[in-house]
Structure formats: C-alpha cells, structure tokens
Amino acid sequence: MTVNRGSQIREGKAKILYQTDRPGTIIQYFKDDATAFNALKKGQIKDKGILNNAISCWMFKHLEKSGVKTHFLERLSDREMLVKKLEIIPVEVVIRNRATGSILKRLGLAKGRPFQPPLIEYFYKSDELSDPLIGETHIAYFKWATDEQLAFVRAQAFKVNDCLCRVCDEVGLELIDFKLEFGLDEKDEVLLGDEFTPDGCRLWDKKTGEPMDKDRFRQDLGGVEEAYREVYRRLESFFGQKT
C-alpha cells in the first residue's frame, strides 16, 4: 500500500514527524542535524539521517523477531520510516552497562565501571528542564504511567538490552548505555518507540575502547562521520541487508 506524506506534525533535534493518509500511522524523517548538551552545541553529520534510518530499521525488525513489540511498520525511503502513532510516555528509560556520561559526575564513579546487573534510570522528558533524573515514585505520583505499565517498560528495557548487547558483541562493539522511549498505541498497548541509533546510545569498539557514537561529536574527538559509517557497515554485514 502506498503511503502519502501529509503535513508536518513537529520537528525535533534529529527527526521530523509527518502525518500520513494511513490511519494510526506517522512518518519519521531522519535529519543530518546533530546536537549535544540539550542543543547548546549544534552541527551536522553528513548522511547521518540515512545511516540512522537504516540502523533503526534493522534494530526494530530484530527486536520484533525477538519478541519486543515496537512502533515500526516499514522503511519507506533512505530517510523515512513508517511507524504507529503513539502517545509517548514522558519518561526516557536509560540502561547502563558501564559507567560513563552524566552518572560519572553525579555519583563520582570511575569511567568504564561495569554495572552487573545493568543499571536502569529514568529521566523526565523535558528540554526546558534538561531532562531531569526522576524515580519510579515520581512516575507514579504524576501518573505518567501506571504501575503495570512501568513494570512492563522495565522488563522490556532489559530484554532490549540483552538482545542488542548480543548483536553488538557479534560485530565487535560493546553497548555501553542507551535510552529508550515507550508509548501507547490506539489500543492502549505499550510499544517501544522513537529510534535506536548512535545518537541515543554509546558504543565502544571492543578492541580499542574507542567511542563509535555521538560522543565523538560531543567531545570534539573527530572522525564522527567515519564512526557512524563503521557502525552502519558492521551492522549491515550482520543483518545481511542492503539499503
């Protein structure tokens, strides 16, 4: 079935969302824009949108086969995917396999400290407030999700971690941490939404320990485009698909 792109719903830091003529769906368009530190640092990464769209499609398909229900429906073009329209739960779920990023300063941890089992954290989705750290009591108190929904989200997040850690290990990468977003579809079913890309996760090369993600942009390490392309290349080889 042909899907026609309608009017723009909103534009975010890395994607533009569009209405469609297919009920209950929207189009995610992936941009080349790159931001860091709550958009205080801005730039572009050549072809990032194309690479991120392909990586997200592969990951969502793999997660679906592994029993994780997502909003993904189909890849429409180099930069577009068709997804189910969700009412997003305003909570970012972060899984940490090793310590890096904001948690180092918050808790005074050594970079690279392993978390066994993985650590889960929640952040309130608010650009104006810089996505503050919250607890499960906040989620319940403000009714952002029911206890049942939160339990399901927590279980799904760990399942995603187990699944994608295995994928990354197969291609010589270590999945350090990542963020996930969940939402409710028109049947009030909780689904994994948003994307899974080097923008929203940390990937280290298993041999060198070098970051292969947006930290190269955040920290002015150079080789940003090359890192994204290398992640794409390894995953393309693993999934055996061409864009």
C-alpha positions in Angstrom: 0.0 0.0 0.0 1.3 3.4 -0.9 1.7 5.9 1.9 1.5 9.6 1.2 3.2 12.1 3.4 1.0 14.8 4.9 1.6 17.9 6.9 4.4 18.2 9.4 3.5 17.4 13.0 6.6 18.7 14.6 10.4 18.9 14.1 12.8 17.7 16.8 16.5 17.7 17.1 17.2 14.7 14.9 13.8 13.9 13.2 10.7 15.4 11.6 7.4 13.8 12.1 4.7 13.9 9.4 1.1 12.9 9.2 0.1 10.2 6.6 -3.1 9.1 4.8 -2.9 5.8 6.6 -4.9 6.0 9.9 -2.9 5.4 13.1 0.5 6.0 11.5 3.1 8.7 11.1 6.3 9.1 9.2 9.7 9.6 10.9 12.1 11.6 8.7 15.8 11.4 9.9 17.8 14.5 9.6 21.6 15.1 9.4 21.4 17.6 12.3 23.5 16.8 15.4 23.0 18.4 18.8 24.6 17.9 22.2 24.2 19.4 25.7 20.5 20.0 25.2 21.1 21.6 21.8 23.7 24.1 23.1 26.1 22.5 20.7 24.9 22.1 17.1 26.3 20.8 13.8 25.7 18.3 11.1 27.0 14.8 10.4 26.9 14.0 6.7 24.3 11.3 5.8 23.6 10.7 9.4 19.9 10.6 8.7 20.3 7.9 6.1 22.6 5.8 8.3 20.3 6.2 11.4 17.2 5.3 9.5 18.8 2.1 8.2 20.2 1.2 11.7 16.9 1.8 13.4 15.0 -0.3 10.8 17.4 -3.2 11.3 17.2 -3.0 15.1 13.4 -2.7 15.3 13.0 -5.7 12.9 15.4 -7.7 15.0 13.7 -6.7 18.3 10.3 -7.6 16.8 11.6 -11.1 15.9 12.9 -11.4 19.5 9.5 -10.7 21.0 9.7 -6.9 21.7 6.7 -5.0 20.3 7.7 -1.8 18.6 6.1 1.0 16.7 8.0 0.1 13.5 6.0 -0.8 10.4 8.2 -0.4 7.3 11.1 1.5 5.8 9.8 4.0 3.1 12.9 5.6 1.8 16.5 6.4 2.7 15.4 8.8 5.4 11.9 7.8 6.2 10.2 5.0 8.2 6.5 4.4 8.7 5.6 3.9 12.4 2.5 3.5 14.5 1.3 6.8 16.1 2.0 6.7 19.8 1.1 8.7 22.8 4.6 8.9 24.2 5.1 8.3 27.9 7.1 11.3 29.0 9.9 9.3 30.5 13.2 8.4 29.0 14.4 5.0 30.1 18.2 4.6 30.3 20.0 1.3 30.6 23.6 1.4 31.7 26.1 -1.5 31.2 29.1 0.6 32.1 29.5 4.0 33.8 30.1 7.0 31.6 28.4 10.3 30.8 26.3 12.1 33.4 26.4 9.4 36.0 30.2 9.9 36.5 29.8 13.3 38.0 26.6 12.5 39.7 27.9 9.6 41.7 31.7 10.0 41.4 32.2 6.8 39.6 35.2 5.7 37.5 34.6 5.8 33.8 34.0 2.3 32.4 33.0 0.8 35.7 30.8 -2.2 34.8 27.2 -2.5 36.1 26.4 -6.1 36.8 23.4 -6.4 36.5 22.8 -3.4 34.3 21.5 -0.3 35.9 18.2 1.4 34.9 17.4 5.1 35.3 14.5 7.3 34.4 14.5 10.9 33.1 11.6 13.2 32.7 11.3 14.2 29.0 11.6 18.0 29.1 14.0 20.0 27.0 13.2 23.1 29.1 14.3 21.3 32.3 17.2 19.4 30.6 15.6 16.0 31.1 16.0 15.7 34.9 16.6 12.4 36.7 13.5 11.0 38.3 12.5 8.0 40.3 9.7 5.5 40.0 7.8 7.3 42.7 7.7 10.4 40.5 6.3 8.4 37.6 3.5 7.0 39.8 2.7 10.3 41.6 2.4 12.4 38.4 0.6 9.5 36.7 3.0 9.4 33.7 2.5 5.6 33.7 0.6 3.1 35.7 2.4 0.6 37.9 1.6 -2.1 35.4 2.9 -0.1 32.5 6.1 0.8 34.3 6.7 -2.8 35.2 6.2 -3.8 31.6 8.5 -1.0 30.4 11.2 -2.0 32.8 11.1 -5.7 31.7 11.1 -4.7 28.0 14.1 -2.4 28.5 16.2 -5.2 30.0 15.0 -7.5 27.2 16.1 -4.9 24.6 19.5 -4.7 26.4 20.1 -8.4 26.3 19.1 -8.7 22.7 21.1 -5.7 21.4 24.2 -6.5 23.6 24.4 -9.8 21.7 24.1 -8.1 18.3 26.8 -5.5 19.2 29.1 -8.2 20.6 28.8 -10.1 17.2 30.1 -7.1 15.3 32.9 -6.1 17.7 31.1 -3.4 19.6 30.2 -3.1 23.3 26.8 -1.5 24.1 27.7 0.9 27.0 24.4 2.6 27.6 21.3 3.7 25.7 18.0 5.5 26.0 14.6 4.2 25.1 11.1 5.8 24.7 7.8 4.0 25.0 4.3 5.0 24.2 0.7 3.8 23.9 -0.9 3.0 20.6 -4.6 3.5 19.7 -5.4 0.2 21.6 -3.5 1.4 24.7 -0.8 -1.2 24.2 2.7 -0.1 25.3 5.1 -0.2 22.5 8.8 0.7 22.1 9.0 3.9 20.0 11.5 6.5 18.8 14.7 5.1 17.4 17.8 3.1 18.1 20.9 4.8 16.7 24.5 6.0 17.6 22.7 9.3 18.5 21.0 7.7 21.5 23.4 5.0 22.7 27.1 4.7 23.5 29.0 2.1 21.5 32.7 1.3 22.2 34.9 -0.7 19.9 35.7 -3.9 21.7 39.4 -4.0 20.7 40.3 -0.3 21.1 37.7 1.1 23.5 37.2 4.0 21.1 33.7 5.5 21.1 31.8 4.9 17.9 28.8 7.2 18.6 27.8 10.8 19.2 30.3 11.2 21.9 32.8 11.8 19.1 30.7 14.9 18.3 30.1 15.9 21.9 33.7 15.7 22.9 35.3 17.0 19.6 37.1 13.8 19.1 36.9 13.9 15.3 36.1 11.1 12.9 32.4 11.4 13.6 31.1 10.5 10.2 33.6 7.7 9.9 32.4 6.2 13.2 28.7 6.3 12.2 29.6 4.7 8.8 31.6 2.0 10.5 28.7 1.1 12.9 26.5 1.0 9.8 28.9 -1.2 7.9 29.3 -3.7 10.7 25.5 -3.9 11.3 24.8 -4.2 7.5 27.2 -7.2 7.4 25.4 -8.7 10.4 21.9 -8.3 9.2 22.8 -9.1 5.6 20.6 -6.3 4.2 21.2 -3.5 1.7 19.7 -0.1 2.0 
